[in-house]
Amino acid sequence: MSGERLSPLEWLERLVAFDTESSKSNIALIDSVAGYLDGWGVPYVRVPNAAGDKEALFATLGPKIDGGVVLSGHTDVVPVTGQAWTTDPFTLRVADGKAYGRGAVDMKGFDALALALVPDALAADLRRPIHILLSYDEETTCLGVADTIARFGADLPRPGAVIVGEPTGMQVADAHKSIVTYHTTVHGHEAHSAKPMLGANAVMAAADLIAELNRIADAMVARGDASGRFDPPNTTVHVGTIQGGTARNILPKLCAFHWEFRGLPDLDMGEIPSLFETACARVTRERLNRYGAYGRIETVEEVAVPGLAPDPGSEAERLALRLAQRNRTISVPYATEAGRFQGAGIPTVVCGPGSIDQAHQPDEYIDLDELERGQAFMRRLLADCAA
């Protein structure tokens, strides 16, 4: 069976043309990929989300057996609203050795390389399968791979290694931080500011909590990074927004703030939430309810993306270093879906074309020579899996 042949650059042009901002559906893109795979007779499964407006796709090249290699890339992109693009962000523009477009580097460039691999993979008589996994919602929750991962070893083959193709300049990353985000709301009780004993000041209670987050952040700086691999060399704690109060002379009824931590791979993920909850209990008792049962504090975890811990000598590390022709690994400062695979017990690394410095920017681009290096990586993968 013979289908459509597209180069990586042609695939990138096609993928960029789909507006797959995380708030929107990616199904039109998945439909296009599925039609391409149908043309080549490649088996795949589509894995929808609960709402049915987004889908992941898992395709298998070669035998349907365990131990294969997953090439994992997300299809969603960040918004373009408010950014000053030179040209239409959803029309690929090639100039000066670069390909410009939303998602060009983050990370439809890697997706394009994987999809362009299909005809050659079918002709290679693979002994070890290569799987292509296209996901959604990486830019918001990194949960778009979760339902597919849950099926590994059940109705889908369990892979032996995963390569997540986020932009690393084709270096092999074996570590990144976690990221967990929260929204905390302090509920007080309104009263005249001249009579603070008649209510509870939500803003001042929130200030106490933020001061505690500052202390936790300082403790994480002092603890540092024993591995010496991360920049900054510590777990970070950050408050991004705060809103509360109605007037200068009214005790505020509400105050809410968003905060996060980005943890080193060896951080106990429960440590910072536990410290914060202890502070909440104290502030509720000593500040909000000093004069009566006036207040409470509620915290909602919004997003929790696990980190990627180094796994020296793993199958994924050895394979990727060989294919990338590197002799050492790096760490990256951003979170990816890699930790979700590792959490399921599958050796995983991050390795893909381009620089993260170009991601999320107006006039986002990928260097064409990065695509060429990525294509060479894919050719070596084919040879490895056919051997």
C-alpha positions in Angstrom: 0.0 0.0 0.0 1.3 3.4 -0.9 0.1 6.7 0.5 1.0 10.4 0.4 4.7 11.3 0.9 5.5 14.5 2.6 8.9 15.9 3.7 9.3 17.1 7.3 9.0 20.7 6.1 5.8 19.9 4.2 4.4 18.2 7.2 5.3 21.2 9.4 3.5 23.5 7.0 0.4 21.3 7.3 0.5 21.0 11.1 1.1 24.7 11.7 -2.0 25.5 9.6 -4.2 24.0 12.3 -5.0 26.4 15.0 -4.6 24.1 18.0 -4.4 26.6 20.8 -4.9 24.6 24.1 -8.4 26.2 24.5 -9.5 24.8 21.2 -10.0 21.4 19.7 -7.2 19.5 17.9 -9.5 17.0 16.2 -9.2 18.5 12.7 -5.4 17.9 13.0 -5.9 14.4 14.2 -8.3 13.7 11.4 -5.7 14.8 8.9 -3.0 12.6 10.5 -5.4 9.6 10.6 -6.2 10.0 6.9 -2.5 10.0 6.1 -2.0 6.9 8.2 -4.9 5.2 6.5 -3.3 5.8 3.2 -0.3 3.8 4.3 -2.2 1.1 6.1 -0.7 2.1 9.5 -2.7 0.9 12.5 -3.6 3.5 15.1 -6.0 4.2 17.9 -7.6 7.5 18.8 -7.9 8.3 22.5 -10.5 11.1 23.2 -10.8 13.2 26.3 -13.9 13.0 28.5 -15.5 16.0 26.7 -14.9 14.5 23.3 -13.4 17.7 21.8 -9.8 16.6 21.9 -8.0 13.4 21.0 -4.6 11.8 21.3 -3.4 9.4 18.6 -1.2 6.3 19.0 0.2 4.7 15.8 2.4 1.7 15.5 5.0 1.2 12.8 6.3 -2.4 12.8 5.3 -5.4 14.8 2.6 -5.0 17.5 4.9 -6.2 20.4 6.1 -4.8 23.7 9.5 -3.1 24.0 9.1 -0.5 21.2 10.2 3.1 21.1 7.6 5.9 21.5 8.1 9.2 19.7 5.9 11.5 21.8 4.8 15.0 20.7 2.0 17.3 21.7 -0.3 19.0 19.1 -1.5 21.9 21.2 0.2 25.4 21.1 0.1 28.5 23.2 -2.1 31.5 22.2 -1.1 34.2 19.8 -3.4 36.8 21.2 -1.6 40.0 22.0 1.6 39.0 20.2 3.1 41.1 17.4 3.5 38.6 14.6 5.0 39.7 11.3 2.8 37.4 9.3 -0.1 35.0 9.9 1.1 32.7 12.7 -0.8 29.8 11.2 0.8 30.0 7.8 4.3 28.6 7.7 6.8 31.1 6.4 10.3 30.0 5.4 13.0 32.6 5.2 16.7 33.0 6.1 17.1 29.4 7.0 14.2 29.4 9.4 10.6 28.2 9.4 8.3 30.6 11.2 4.8 29.7 12.7 3.1 29.0 15.9 4.2 25.6 17.1 7.1 25.4 14.6 9.5 24.6 17.4 7.1 23.8 20.3 6.6 21.2 19.1 5.2 20.5 15.7 8.7 20.3 14.2 9.2 17.1 16.1 5.7 15.8 15.1 6.5 16.6 11.5 9.8 14.5 11.7 7.9 11.6 13.2 5.1 11.6 10.6 7.5 12.0 7.7 9.2 8.9 8.9 6.2 6.6 8.1 7.0 5.6 4.5 10.6 4.7 5.3 9.6 2.9 8.5 7.2 0.7 6.5 10.0 -0.2 4.0 12.5 -0.9 6.8 11.1 -4.2 8.0 11.3 -3.1 11.6 12.0 -5.8 14.2 11.4 -3.3 17.1 8.2 -1.2 16.7 8.3 2.6 16.6 5.2 4.3 18.0 4.0 7.8 17.2 2.0 9.4 20.0 0.4 12.8 19.4 -1.1 14.3 22.5 -3.1 17.4 23.6 -3.1 19.8 26.6 0.6 19.7 27.2 0.7 23.5 27.5 -1.9 23.4 30.3 -1.9 20.2 32.3 0.4 17.6 30.5 -2.6 15.2 31.0 -3.2 14.6 27.3 -1.0 11.5 27.4 -2.4 10.0 30.6 -5.3 7.9 29.1 -3.0 6.4 26.5 -0.3 5.6 29.1 -3.0 3.8 31.1 -3.6 1.4 28.2 0.1 0.4 27.8 0.3 -3.3 28.5 -3.5 -3.7 28.3 -4.8 -3.2 24.7 -1.7 -1.3 23.6 1.9 -2.6 23.5 4.0 -1.5 26.4 7.0 0.4 25.1 10.5 0.0 26.3 11.6 3.6 25.8 10.0 7.0 25.2 11.6 10.0 23.5 9.6 13.2 24.2 10.5 15.6 21.4 10.5 19.0 23.1 13.1 21.4 21.8 16.6 20.5 23.2 18.8 21.3 20.2 18.9 17.5 19.7 20.7 17.1 23.1 19.4 14.4 25.4 17.7 15.7 28.6 17.2 13.2 31.4 16.0 15.6 34.1 13.6 18.5 34.6 11.7 20.1 37.5 8.1 19.4 38.4 5.5 22.2 38.5 2.5 22.3 40.7 0.1 25.3 40.7 -2.5 26.4 43.3 -5.3 28.9 43.8 -5.8 29.9 47.4 -8.9 31.9 48.6 -9.0 33.5 52.0 -12.5 34.0 53.3 -12.9 36.8 55.9 -15.8 38.8 57.2 -16.6 42.4 56.3 -16.7 45.1 59.0 -15.8 48.7 59.4 -12.0 49.1 59.5 -12.3 51.1 62.8 -13.7 48.0 64.5 -11.5 45.1 63.3 -12.7 42.9 66.2 -16.1 42.7 64.4 -14.7 40.8 61.4 -11.7 39.2 59.8 -9.4 40.8 57.3 -8.9 38.4 54.4 -6.1 40.5 52.8 -4.0 40.6 55.9 -4.4 36.9 56.4 -3.4 36.4 52.8 -0.3 38.6 53.4 0.7 36.2 56.3 0.4 33.2 53.9 2.4 34.9 51.2 5.1 35.8 53.8 5.2 32.1 54.7 5.6 31.2 51.0 8.6 33.6 51.0 10.1 31.8 54.0 9.6 28.4 52.2 11.2 29.8 49.1 14.2 31.0 51.1 14.5 27.6 52.7 14.6 26.0 49.2 17.3 28.4 48.1 19.4 27.5 51.1 18.9 23.8 50.5 20.2 24.2 46.9 20.6 21.6 44.3 22.9 18.7 45.2 23.1 17.6 41.6 24.5 20.9 40.4 22.5 20.5 37.2 19.7 23.1 37.4 19.4 26.8 36.8 18.3 28.2 39.1 20.0 25.7 41.4 17.0 25.1 43.7 13.3 24.4 44.0 11.4 27.7 43.4 8.3 29.1 45.0 6.3 31.9 43.3 3.2 34.0 43.8 1.9 35.3 40.5 -1.4 37.1 41.2 -3.3 38.5 44.2 -6.7 40.1 44.3 -8.9 41.2 47.2 -10.8 43.9 49.1 -13.4 46.4 48.1 -12.5 49.7 49.9 -9.8 51.1 52.1 -12.1 51.3 55.1 -13.8 47.9 54.9 -12.3 44.7 56.3 -11.9 42.6 53.1 -14.2 39.7 52.8 -12.1 37.9 50.2 -8.6 37.7 49.0 -7.3 35.2 46.4 -3.9 34.5 45.0 -2.3 32.1 42.5 1.0 30.4 43.5 3.3 27.6 42.3 6.4 25.7 43.0 8.8 24.1 40.6 10.5 21.3 42.3 13.9 19.6 41.8 13.4 15.9 40.8 14.3 14.7 44.3 11.8 17.0 46.1 9.1 15.2 48.1 6.1 16.5 46.2 4.1 16.7 49.5 6.6 18.8 51.4 5.6 22.3 50.3 1.8 21.7 50.4 2.2 20.3 53.9 4.2 23.3 55.1 1.6 25.6 53.5 -1.3 23.8 55.1 0.4 24.1 58.5 0.6 27.9 57.9 -3.1 28.0 56.8 -4.1 26.4 60.1 -2.1 28.9 62.1 -3.3 31.9 60.1 -6.9 30.7 60.4 -6.6 30.4 64.2 -4.5 33.5 64.9 -5.7 35.9 62.3 -9.0 35.1 60.8 -10.7 33.7 63.9 -9.0 35.8 66.5 -12.3 37.4 67.5 -14.8 34.7 66.4 -15.5 32.0 63.9 -15.3 34.5 61.0 -13.0 33.0 58.4 -11.5 30.0 56.5 -8.9 29.3 53.8 -9.4 27.0 50.9 -6.6 25.9 48.4 -7.3 24.2 45.1 -4.5 22.3 43.3 -4.9 23.3 39.6 -2.1 21.6 37.7 0.5 19.0 38.9 3.1 18.0 36.4 5.7 15.5 37.7 9.4 16.1 37.2 11.8 13.9 35.3 14.4 12.2 37.4 17.8 11.1 36.1 17.9 7.4 35.3 21.5 6.7 34.4 22.0 3.9 31.9 18.3 3.5 31.2 17.2 2.1 27.8 15.9 5.5 26.7 19.1 7.3 27.7 21.4 4.8 26.0 19.3 4.8 22.8 18.9 8.6 22.6 22.5 9.3 23.2 23.5 6.8 20.5 21.0 8.3 18.0 21.9 11.9 18.8 25.6 11.1 18.8 26.1 12.6 22.2 28.1 11.4 25.2 26.4 13.1 28.0 22.9 14.2 29.1 21.6 17.6 30.1 18.7 19.0 32.2 16.1 21.4 31.0 14.3 24.2 33.0 10.8 23.6 31.6 8.3 20.8 32.4 7.2 18.2 29.9 5.1 15.1 29.6 8.2 13.0 30.3 7.5 12.6 34.0 4.1 11.0 33.3 5.8 8.2 31.3 8.5 7.8 33.9 5.8 7.6 36.6 4.4 4.7 34.7 7.7 2.9 34.9 8.8 3.6 31.3 12.3 4.8 30.7 12.0 8.3 29.2 14.2 11.2 28.0 13.6 14.5 26.2 15.2 15.1 22.9 14.0 17.2 20.0 15.0 19.9 17.4 15.2 23.6 18.0 15.6 25.9 21.0 13.1 26.5 23.8 14.2 30.1 23.6 12.1 30.5 20.5 9.0 28.9 22.0 5.9 30.9 23.0 7.4 34.0 21.2 5.9 36.1 18.4 7.5 34.9 15.1 8.3 31.6 16.7 10.7 29.6 14.5 12.8 26.5 14.1 16.1 26.5 12.2 16.0 24.4 9.1 19.3 22.8 10.0 17.7 21.6 13.3 15.1 19.8 11.2 17.9 18.2 9.2 19.6 17.1 12.4 16.3 15.7 13.6 15.9 13.9 10.3 19.3 12.3 10.7 18.3 11.2 14.2 15.2 9.5 12.8 17.2 7.7 10.1 19.5 6.3 12.8 16.4 5.2 14.8 15.1 3.3 11.8 18.4 1.5 11.3 18.5 0.7 15.0 15.0 -0.7 15.1 15.5 -2.7 11.9 18.8 -4.3 13.1 
